[in-house]
């Protein structure tokens, strides 16, 4: 749950807090999904699960695509770490580096070859415009 807390905190720190029902959490229906602490935290933060019951994955294809990118770009390379992973902390550190790069510097073709952070800037600028006198 630490990565979830870090992500929510970072969005809030940037002045873009997550609103209830704005996010969907992906899970492969493993042990973390059935964890009461995890499902309670999602509910508390207004985050919907991507899997409701057996056989109804709402956004599974999108998340599996992201998981594939993560494995190819972070886990199976040494771009975000030196040599083989030796500890869980090594994986966590590499993951943090990959997520930062993915959101702030990686160019996405579906966003017109800009990063997600760049793509969001006009949206938030439009929301935060100061009223101008007529």
ABEGO torsion letter per residue (X at the ends): XAAAAAAAAAAAAAGBBBBBGABBBBBAGBAAAABAAAAAAAAAAGBBBABABBGBBAAAAAAAAAAAAAAAAAAABAAABBEBBABAAAAAAAAAAAAAAAAAABBBAAAGGBBAAAAAAAAAAAAABBBBBX
